[in-house]
Amino acid sequence: MALTMFGGPLSRKLPETRTFTVEGPAHSLLLQPFTRRVRAEVDGVTVLDTTRGNLLFETGLPAQLYVPEEDFRADLLEPSDTTTHCPFKGDATYRSLRVGDRVVTDAVWAYPDPKPDASWLAGLAVLSPGAADRWLDEDDEVIGHLTDPYHRVDLRHTSRHVTVTTTDGVPVADAAGGILLGETGLVDRLYIARDAVAGTLEPSGKRTTCPYKGHATYFSVRLPDGRVIEDAAWSYETPTDESRAIEGLVCFAHDDLVVTAEVTR
């Protein structure tokens, strides 16, 4: 279970099906060590290299990497007049990043004088995930953002009979099994072979990225009756190692579609 979202113990809304209470403020912070080596590059230059990172888990937000300021290339940082205020962490100061002629404005922020309850943020700073061209987790390139140790993806072969129809009953796909993918806080998804699709899959321009599965390519579905349902399916052509079982399979989800999975005996 993710800590800060999806009903986790530090999320904004806890499920009713629990026997515990959380003592403390409605908005919580938790800092935990992230000791794998993390590097960030801008125009091929390493601007951050650390084995002393920490993940900050904050209610309702994705985990954020805080690292000792000494692990930045200090010679590449420039002062900024930007400041922001967080009622839970304090006043943040910003610095821009200059690599050659390229300037990334307000790329780094820190809390030099954090709130007493978050005093352990002193001396740490954040590089905005989008400020770098490339991130490395040890020697593997990061896809999207660093993975959250409290978020997981499970893939299981299933023999359930999977059908996909339009809301008015037109068949779209019929498969005797596939891969069931369960992901923290999200509904289960069913991935099936493309030859189970009755309609025609037409590549669309939509692309998304998942740190746990890889880069997704989307398809519109042209039905035998000529209708087209835009961005109704997606596929991971080259998924991450842990999600290799869904390689080349397709998954359907759309307001105009009904996906069912029945146990056949």
C-alpha positions as CSV (number, residue, x, y, z in Angstrom):
1,M,0.0,0.0,0.0
2,A,1.3,3.5,-0.8
3,L,1.9,5.5,2.3
4,T,0.5,8.9,1.2
5,M,-2.2,8.0,-1.4
6,F,-4.8,5.4,-2.3
7,G,-6.0,4.9,1.3
8,G,-2.5,4.4,2.8
9,P,-1.8,5.3,6.5
10,L,-0.6,8.9,5.5
11,S,-3.3,9.6,2.9
12,R,-6.0,12.2,3.2
13,K,-8.8,9.7,3.5
14,L,-8.4,6.4,5.3
15,P,-10.7,3.5,4.6
16,E,-13.4,2.7,7.1
17,T,-12.2,-1.0,7.2
18,R,-9.5,-0.5,9.8
19,T,-8.9,-1.1,13.5
20,F,-6.3,1.7,14.0
21,T,-6.2,5.4,14.4
22,V,-3.6,7.8,13.2
23,E,-2.6,10.3,15.9
24,G,-1.3,13.6,14.6
25,P,-2.0,16.3,12.0
26,A,-4.2,15.7,9.0
27,H,-1.2,16.5,6.8
28,S,1.9,14.4,7.7
29,L,5.5,14.2,6.6
30,L,7.8,11.2,6.8
31,L,11.5,11.2,5.7
32,Q,13.1,7.8,5.0
33,P,16.6,7.0,3.6
34,F,17.0,6.1,-0.1
35,T,20.5,4.9,-0.2
36,R,20.8,3.7,-3.9
37,R,23.1,5.9,-6.0
38,V,21.1,8.6,-7.8
39,R,22.5,10.8,-10.5
40,A,20.9,13.6,-12.6
41,E,22.2,14.9,-15.9
42,V,21.6,18.1,-17.9
43,D,23.0,18.3,-21.4
44,G,25.3,15.3,-20.5
45,V,26.7,17.0,-17.4
46,T,26.1,15.3,-14.0
47,V,24.6,18.0,-11.8
48,L,23.7,15.7,-8.9
49,D,25.3,12.5,-7.6
50,T,24.3,11.1,-4.3
51,T,24.2,7.9,-2.2
52,R,22.7,9.8,0.7
53,G,19.2,10.6,-0.6
54,N,16.0,10.6,1.4
55,L,12.4,10.2,0.2
56,L,10.0,12.6,1.7
57,F,6.5,11.1,1.9
58,E,3.9,13.8,2.3
59,T,0.1,13.4,2.6
60,G,-1.6,13.2,-0.8
61,L,1.7,13.8,-2.8
62,P,4.2,11.5,-4.6
63,A,7.4,10.8,-2.8
64,Q,10.1,13.5,-3.4
65,L,13.9,13.0,-3.2
66,Y,15.8,15.2,-0.8
67,V,19.6,15.1,-0.9
68,P,22.4,16.8,1.0
69,E,23.3,20.1,-0.6
70,E,26.9,19.0,-0.9
71,D,25.9,16.4,-3.4
72,F,25.0,19.0,-6.0
73,R,27.5,20.6,-8.4
74,A,27.6,23.9,-6.5
75,D,29.4,25.7,-9.3
76,L,26.4,25.2,-11.5
77,L,23.9,26.7,-9.1
78,E,22.8,30.4,-9.3
79,P,20.8,32.4,-6.7
80,S,17.1,33.1,-7.5
81,D,14.7,35.6,-6.0
82,T,11.9,33.1,-5.9
83,T,10.5,32.0,-2.6
84,T,7.5,29.9,-1.6
85,H,5.8,29.0,1.7
86,C,4.6,25.7,2.9
87,P,2.6,25.6,6.1
88,F,4.1,22.2,7.0
89,K,7.7,22.7,5.9
90,G,8.4,26.4,6.0
91,D,9.8,29.0,3.6
92,A,11.6,27.6,0.5
93,T,14.4,29.3,-1.3
94,Y,15.3,28.5,-4.9
95,R,18.3,28.3,-7.1
96,S,18.6,28.1,-10.9
97,L,20.9,25.7,-12.7
98,R,23.3,26.8,-15.4
99,V,25.0,24.3,-17.7
100,G,26.9,26.0,-20.5
101,D,24.4,28.4,-22.1
102,R,21.4,26.6,-20.8
103,V,19.6,27.9,-17.7
104,V,17.0,25.9,-15.9
105,T,15.1,28.5,-13.7
106,D,14.3,27.6,-10.1
107,A,15.5,24.0,-10.6
108,V,16.5,23.5,-7.0
109,W,14.7,24.3,-3.8
110,A,15.5,23.9,-0.1
111,Y,14.2,24.8,3.4
112,P,17.2,26.5,5.1
113,D,15.1,27.2,8.2
114,P,12.4,24.6,8.2
115,K,9.5,24.4,10.6
116,P,10.5,22.9,14.0
117,D,8.6,19.7,13.3
118,A,10.5,19.2,10.0
119,S,13.9,20.4,11.3
120,W,15.5,17.4,9.6
121,L,15.0,19.0,6.2
122,A,17.8,21.5,7.0
123,G,20.8,21.0,4.8
124,L,18.8,19.0,2.2
125,A,17.6,20.2,-1.2
126,V,15.5,18.9,-4.1
127,L,16.2,18.9,-7.8
128,S,12.9,19.3,-9.6
129,P,12.4,16.0,-11.5
130,G,11.7,17.8,-14.7
131,A,14.8,19.9,-14.5
132,A,17.1,17.1,-15.6
133,D,17.3,15.5,-19.0
134,R,18.2,12.1,-17.5
135,W,18.1,10.4,-14.1
136,L,19.9,7.3,-13.1
137,D,19.0,4.9,-10.3
138,E,22.3,3.2,-9.8
139,D,23.2,2.5,-13.5
140,D,19.6,2.1,-14.7
141,E,17.9,5.0,-16.4
142,V,14.8,6.2,-14.5
143,I,11.5,6.0,-16.4
144,G,9.2,8.9,-15.4
145,H,10.4,9.3,-11.8
146,L,12.1,7.3,-9.0
147,T,10.0,4.3,-8.0
148,D,8.2,4.4,-4.6
149,P,9.2,1.4,-2.4
150,Y,5.6,1.4,-1.1
151,H,4.1,1.1,-4.6
152,R,4.1,-2.2,-6.4
153,V,2.8,-4.0,-9.5
154,D,1.9,-7.7,-9.6
155,L,1.3,-9.6,-12.8
156,R,-0.5,-12.9,-12.8
157,H,-1.5,-15.2,-15.7
158,T,-5.2,-15.8,-15.7
159,S,-7.5,-18.3,-17.4
160,R,-10.6,-16.1,-16.9
161,H,-12.7,-15.5,-20.0
162,V,-12.1,-11.9,-20.9
163,T,-14.6,-10.0,-23.0
164,V,-14.8,-6.4,-24.1
165,T,-18.0,-4.9,-25.6
166,T,-19.3,-1.5,-26.3
167,T,-21.9,-0.2,-23.8
168,D,-24.6,-1.0,-26.5
169,G,-23.4,-4.6,-26.8
170,V,-21.1,-4.7,-29.8
171,P,-18.3,-7.2,-29.4
172,V,-14.8,-5.7,-29.3
173,A,-12.6,-8.5,-28.0
174,D,-12.9,-12.0,-26.7
175,A,-10.0,-13.8,-25.1
176,A,-9.5,-17.1,-23.3
177,G,-7.2,-15.7,-20.7
178,G,-4.5,-13.1,-20.4
179,I,-2.5,-11.3,-17.8
180,L,-4.1,-9.6,-14.8
181,L,-2.1,-6.6,-13.6
182,G,-2.7,-5.4,-10.0
183,E,-1.1,-2.0,-9.1
184,T,-1.2,-0.3,-5.7
185,G,-4.3,1.8,-5.3
186,L,-5.6,1.2,-8.8
187,V,-8.2,-1.1,-10.3
188,D,-7.0,-4.4,-11.7
189,R,-6.3,-4.3,-15.4
190,L,-6.6,-7.2,-17.9
191,Y,-4.1,-7.5,-20.8
192,I,-5.0,-9.7,-23.7
193,A,-3.5,-10.9,-27.0
194,R,-4.1,-8.6,-30.0
195,D,-5.6,-11.4,-32.1
196,A,-8.5,-11.5,-29.6
197,V,-9.6,-8.1,-30.8
198,A,-12.6,-8.1,-33.2
199,G,-12.0,-4.5,-34.4
200,T,-9.0,-2.8,-35.8
201,L,-6.4,-1.2,-33.6
202,E,-5.2,2.1,-35.0
203,P,-2.3,3.9,-33.4
204,S,-3.1,7.3,-31.9
205,G,-0.7,10.0,-30.9
206,K,-1.2,9.5,-27.2
207,R,1.7,8.3,-25.1
208,T,2.1,7.9,-21.3
209,T,4.9,6.8,-19.0
210,C,4.8,4.6,-15.9
211,P,7.9,4.1,-13.8
212,Y,6.7,0.6,-13.0
213,K,5.6,-0.5,-16.5
214,G,7.4,1.7,-19.0
215,H,6.1,3.7,-22.0
216,A,2.6,3.1,-23.2
217,T,1.4,3.5,-26.8
218,Y,-2.4,4.1,-27.3
219,F,-4.8,2.9,-29.9
220,S,-8.2,3.8,-31.2
221,V,-10.5,1.0,-32.0
222,R,-12.3,0.8,-35.3
223,L,-15.4,-1.4,-34.9
224,P,-16.8,-3.7,-37.6
225,D,-19.8,-1.3,-37.9
226,G,-17.4,1.6,-38.7
227,R,-17.5,3.4,-35.4
228,V,-14.1,4.6,-33.9
229,I,-13.5,4.7,-30.2
230,E,-10.6,7.1,-29.6
231,D,-7.7,6.0,-27.3
232,A,-9.6,2.9,-26.1
233,A,-6.6,0.6,-25.6
234,W,-2.9,0.8,-24.8
235,S,0.1,-1.5,-25.0
236,Y,3.6,-1.6,-23.6
237,E,5.8,-2.6,-26.5
238,T,9.0,-2.7,-24.4
239,P,8.0,-2.8,-20.8
240,T,10.2,-2.8,-17.7
241,D,11.8,-6.1,-16.6
242,E,9.3,-6.5,-13.8
243,S,6.4,-6.0,-16.2
244,R,7.7,-8.1,-19.0
245,A,4.7,-10.4,-19.0
246,I,2.5,-7.7,-20.6
247,E,4.8,-7.1,-23.6
248,G,2.9,-6.6,-26.7
249,L,-0.5,-7.3,-25.1
250,V,-3.3,-4.8,-25.1
251,C,-5.5,-3.4,-22.3
252,F,-8.9,-1.7,-22.8
253,A,-10.5,1.0,-20.7
254,H,-13.0,3.6,-21.9
255,D,-16.3,5.1,-20.8
256,D,-17.9,3.5,-23.9
257,L,-16.5,0.0,-23.2
258,V,-17.4,-2.8,-20.8
259,V,-14.6,-5.1,-19.8
260,T,-15.6,-8.4,-18.0
261,A,-13.6,-11.4,-16.7
262,E,-15.5,-14.5,-15.9
263,V,-14.3,-17.8,-14.3
264,T,-15.1,-20.7,-16.5
265,R,-15.2,-24.2,-15.0
